[in-house]
Amino acid sequence: MKRTYAGHCHCGAVQLQVTSEPITSGCSCNCSICIRKGGMWSRYYTSDDVVVSSGREALTSYQFADRDVNHLFCATCGISPFTTITGLPADYTGAARLGDHRINLGCIDDLEHETLALTRIDGKSL
């Protein structure tokens, strides 16, 4: 059964909702940006499942390396509530599609993300 989770960046300028099955697991990535952010990310969500209810104008983007991911963050507090997929390698066989989002589980209200089962992603080797 799907539910809607609410979340926000640290300062609250960016508010979002994610419609999802119950979030019981996440992932952590060892790429050069995620390892520094310490973020734990959820699965991929379509644009229909993620709604920025306020603060879209506060979001700014950072891309690096292959520029396949928009790392969106609040220009005020610097917290990245989600990322957006902007490109996929020609040989990609994973679950993500262009425009899909990954949610920073630390930004979801009332979710004890430290207790979730985590899958490690080797983003450093991609």
C-alpha positions as CSV (number, residue, x, y, z in Angstrom):
1,M,0.0,0.0,0.0
2,K,1.5,3.3,-1.1
3,R,1.7,6.3,1.2
4,T,2.9,9.9,0.9
5,Y,6.0,10.9,2.8
6,A,6.8,14.6,3.5
7,G,10.3,15.9,3.7
8,H,12.4,19.1,3.5
9,C,15.9,20.5,3.4
10,H,17.5,21.6,6.6
11,C,16.2,25.2,6.6
12,G,12.8,24.2,5.3
13,A,12.9,26.3,2.2
14,V,12.4,23.2,0.0
15,Q,9.4,21.1,0.9
16,L,8.6,17.9,-0.9
17,Q,6.3,14.8,-0.9
18,V,7.2,11.4,-2.2
19,T,4.5,8.8,-2.9
20,S,6.0,5.3,-2.3
21,E,5.5,1.9,-1.0
22,P,6.7,1.8,2.6
23,I,10.4,2.8,2.7
24,T,12.2,-0.1,4.4
25,S,15.6,0.1,2.7
26,G,17.9,2.5,1.0
27,C,21.3,2.7,-0.6
28,S,24.6,4.5,0.0
29,C,27.0,5.4,-2.8
30,N,30.8,5.7,-2.6
31,C,31.1,8.2,-5.5
32,S,33.2,11.3,-4.8
33,I,30.1,13.5,-4.0
34,C,27.9,11.0,-2.1
35,I,30.8,9.9,0.2
36,R,31.2,13.6,1.2
37,K,27.5,14.2,1.7
38,G,27.0,11.0,3.7
39,G,23.6,10.7,2.0
40,M,21.4,7.6,2.0
41,W,19.2,7.4,-1.1
42,S,16.0,5.7,-1.8
43,R,15.1,3.8,-5.0
44,Y,14.2,5.7,-8.2
45,Y,11.0,7.6,-8.3
46,T,9.2,9.0,-11.4
47,S,8.3,12.7,-11.6
48,D,4.7,11.7,-10.8
49,D,5.8,10.3,-7.4
50,V,7.9,13.3,-6.3
51,V,6.3,16.7,-5.8
52,V,8.2,19.8,-4.7
53,S,5.4,21.6,-2.9
54,S,7.4,24.8,-2.2
55,G,10.9,26.1,-2.7
56,R,11.6,25.0,-6.2
57,E,13.2,28.4,-6.8
58,A,15.6,27.7,-3.8
59,L,17.0,24.7,-5.6
60,T,20.3,24.9,-7.5
61,S,22.1,22.1,-9.3
62,Y,25.6,20.7,-9.4
63,Q,26.8,18.2,-12.0
64,F,30.2,16.5,-12.3
65,A,32.0,13.8,-14.2
66,D,29.6,12.4,-16.8
67,R,26.9,14.9,-15.9
68,D,24.3,12.1,-15.8
69,V,22.8,13.3,-12.5
70,N,21.6,16.7,-11.3
71,H,22.6,17.0,-7.7
72,L,19.9,19.4,-6.5
73,F,20.5,21.3,-3.3
74,C,19.0,24.2,-1.4
75,A,20.9,27.4,-2.1
76,T,20.3,28.5,1.5
77,C,21.3,25.5,3.7
78,G,23.2,23.4,1.1
79,I,21.2,20.2,1.8
80,S,20.4,18.0,-1.2
81,P,16.9,16.6,-0.8
82,F,17.0,14.7,-4.1
83,T,18.8,14.1,-7.4
84,T,17.5,13.9,-10.9
85,I,18.7,11.5,-13.7
86,T,19.7,13.6,-16.7
87,G,21.6,11.0,-18.8
88,L,22.2,7.3,-19.0
89,P,25.1,5.5,-20.7
90,A,24.2,3.6,-23.9
91,D,24.9,0.3,-22.2
92,Y,22.9,1.0,-19.1
93,T,20.6,-1.8,-17.9
94,G,19.5,-0.6,-14.5
95,A,16.2,0.6,-13.2
96,A,16.6,4.4,-13.7
97,R,15.0,6.3,-16.5
98,L,15.7,9.9,-17.6
99,G,13.9,12.3,-15.3
100,D,13.7,9.9,-12.4
101,H,14.6,11.0,-8.9
102,R,16.5,9.6,-5.9
103,I,15.4,11.0,-2.6
104,N,17.8,11.7,0.3
105,L,16.3,9.6,3.1
106,G,17.7,12.0,5.7
107,C,15.3,14.6,4.4
108,I,12.2,12.5,4.9
109,D,10.2,13.5,8.0
110,D,9.6,10.8,10.6
111,L,11.7,8.2,8.9
112,E,14.4,6.6,11.0
113,H,16.8,6.2,8.0
114,E,19.7,5.0,10.2
115,T,17.8,1.8,10.9
116,L,17.1,0.9,7.2
117,A,18.8,-2.0,5.4
118,L,21.3,-0.4,3.0
119,T,22.6,-1.6,-0.4
120,R,26.1,-0.2,-1.2
121,I,26.5,1.3,-4.7
122,D,29.9,1.4,-6.2
123,G,29.5,4.8,-7.9
124,K,33.3,5.4,-7.7
125,S,33.8,2.8,-10.4
126,L,31.1,4.0,-12.8
